[in-house]
């Protein structure tokens, strides 16, 4: 009994749960074939690229289209059709039947041949080029292999090609080669030489040839595939070398592949360099413990020299497989489209190579959505059944079902693209499952932009549960994505419950900024002491808004605030800033100090005020300020420094006001620092000041030591030494005296060295001048007398002449020079003497 109803379609392959993707897909040939096989049984079928020819047990031949629809019907015989043969053009058909009838006729012409034999004719094969007039040949096989050729007067002449080895059960004609199988083996005949070129014996002679027939298939014009029992042989027809021929045929056959299969072979077909094998299977029934027929298998194998590698294997559920024998199955194929037809008495199944659509189907079935999506993108121009978007949406749904919300949301960016409707649909889907947070980072912000309601919905979700996440979105999203007023109101409502929440306050400031309410934003930033406050002021030019907030800015970051105020003093004047900081003198000092550093004159009106500010808050910078300021009132500064007992500043002010003696006295009395006193005296370079310093130090031995060590190069040490009282004990006197002598010797050495250098330089310059003056001077026709302005040299060179050439290169005729009034014989150049240009001495007389 059949395990499936006739209406069941065959995805007939046995779908294992393995991860191995099948190579072929199957479907039952239906339509007219279903009607035929309900009343009749299929016995054979031949495939042409344009149509199919099906023979039945009731002697009918049906021409079918590739969908199985009947296009033509022939009543050939009342008994089983054994074989149908078509030429390559598909215009001529050969049919043989169990009652011995053979017919060869044209499908589109009146050409026809009839013959009836006294035995069943199992096979018929027409010449592949039967449509040509010189190829009108066909062979039939019963007990003999007969070749029919049309000759003179259109008569058909038979000739015996082979006999005596049992019934001929299979014939395949390809090109000039005919292969046939009888009870003993497989033979190949070369039609050109009319010679039999090989005999391939069958391996298992125990099998009945009528129950387990031989399967023959030409892969190409020179390659024959033989399947018999469970043995497969692939034979190659080759040309014999001329030196090897002798009495042998021109061609020979070499078996290039040979292997055994697990089951009995019912049919063979090539698939590129692989092989498709239809196998008949028997198995032991578990209930009855007897051997019974199982479903046939269609395997794809890769031939190897001594074995084969299985690529795929599918068990086919064909109708009535429990009752079929090995001889009941046939495998036919269409070379152009890689279609394989499995024929059984009650069913015809078509196997096709799986295309990219089928590959994607399999991936989706195995829930490999990402691979399916990638495959669809790569083959988007060739796939017909699937759409990338549909696969992507299924992938997103799959991820959501698995709970991988973040990955699902991330894939939305790639899959949904610019489709706003799908985006909004997915957002609502995420809202329903409470995962709006997951999709929020991936929502489009530019091209496309969704409805404001979508973004507001996400923001409200964060505002209810995650202030930090809410703040992040506000910072990242452009303010025009949502209704700013609605979000501001929502934040304000939440601040009523938690007024000091810094995250909400900071976010509210950013929202105010988006809404151009900069004043409110600035107030919040200053309250929070936020680092972006200065950036906000600069970016939006809010200087008018900070006129009354200068103290807050200074309290937040005095350095940045002062730099900003000074950089923009044209917008906020110095007077305004000083006025605002009146009650905060420490901040006022910071501002005025930096102003003074930038420009000593801009804040001159506040220099008097700055004296007190420096004295109070920045004593180290008071003295540099007093030195650099030219607008500081010295009397006021002196009064403040004396009140605060700032000795160094007082000394500087006294010296600057011309009271050097009081300054020196203060250094000696207040600071007790002889080195500083000496340094002060050096700076002033005043003899009276040195006298006061000596008088003050004369009764203080430590001071005398300091003076002896430092005075030698400025004042005569004798003045100090003579005033030292006899018997006074002076620390390190010997060392001080030695130092004075060393300083004196050093000065003597320096003077002598300078004298030597001066003398050497003078002598060098004198020699240089002498060498220069001793050089010759060129006098030619172009030189003129500076007095008479005529050429210096006479036109007649034979006459004698006198020329005077001065070192300044001025030239005169001797008679043109005025007579000198001086007693000295030395003459001077009149021109240079008049211009005070040099000595003009040393006359060179040239006589010729």
Secondary structure as UniProt FT lines:
FT   TURN            6..7
FT   STRAND          24..28
FT   HELIX           32..39
FT   STRAND          42..47
FT   STRAND          52..56
FT   TURN            57..58
FT   STRAND          60..64
FT   TURN            66..67
FT   STRAND          70..75
FT   STRAND          81..86
FT   TURN            88..89
FT   STRAND          92..97
FT   TURN            98..99
FT   STRAND          101..106
FT   STRAND          112..116
FT   STRAND          123..126
FT   TURN            128..131
FT   HELIX           133..135
FT   STRAND          137..141
FT   STRAND          144..150
FT   HELIX           152..154
FT   STRAND          156..163
FT   STRAND          170..174
FT   TURN            175..176
FT   STRAND          177..181
FT   STRAND          185..190
FT   TURN            191..194
FT   STRAND          195..201
FT   TURN            205..206
FT   TURN            209..211
FT   STRAND          215..220
FT   TURN            221..222
FT   STRAND          223..228
FT   TURN            229..230
FT   STRAND          231..239
FT   HELIX           242..244
FT   TURN            246..247
FT   STRAND          251..260
FT   STRAND          264..271
FT   TURN            272..273
FT   STRAND          274..280
FT   STRAND          282..284
FT   TURN            286..288
FT   STRAND          291..293
FT   STRAND          297..303
FT   STRAND          308..316
FT   TURN            319..320
FT   HELIX           321..323
FT   HELIX           326..328
FT   STRAND          330..334
FT   TURN            335..338
FT   STRAND          339..344
FT   TURN            345..346
FT   STRAND          347..353
FT   HELIX           356..365
FT   TURN            366..367
FT   HELIX           369..378
FT   TURN            379..382
FT   HELIX           388..402
FT   HELIX           405..416
FT   TURN            417..418
FT   HELIX           420..432
FT   TURN            433..434
FT   HELIX           436..440
FT   TURN            441..442
FT   HELIX           452..465
FT   HELIX           467..476
FT   HELIX           479..481
FT   HELIX           484..497
FT   TURN            499..500
FT   HELIX           502..514
FT   TURN            515..516
FT   HELIX           518..528
FT   TURN            531..532
FT   HELIX           533..540
FT   HELIX           543..546
FT   TURN            547..548
FT   HELIX           550..556
FT   HELIX           558..567
FT   TURN            568..571
FT   HELIX           574..580
FT   TURN            581..583
FT   HELIX           585..598
FT   TURN            600..603
FT   HELIX           604..606
FT   HELIX           607..617
FT   HELIX           619..621
FT   HELIX           622..628
FT   HELIX           634..643
FT   TURN            644..645
FT   HELIX           647..656
FT   TURN            657..658
FT   HELIX           660..666
FT   HELIX           667..671
FT   HELIX           674..684
FT   HELIX           687..697
FT   TURN            698..699
FT   HELIX           701..710
FT   TURN            712..714
FT   HELIX           717..721
FT   TURN            722..723
FT   TURN            726..727
FT   TURN            731..732
FT   HELIX           733..774
FT   TURN            781..782
FT   TURN            786..788
FT   TURN            797..798
FT   STRAND          802..805
FT   TURN            807..808
FT   STRAND          811..813
FT   HELIX           814..816
FT   HELIX           830..835
FT   STRAND          844..847
//
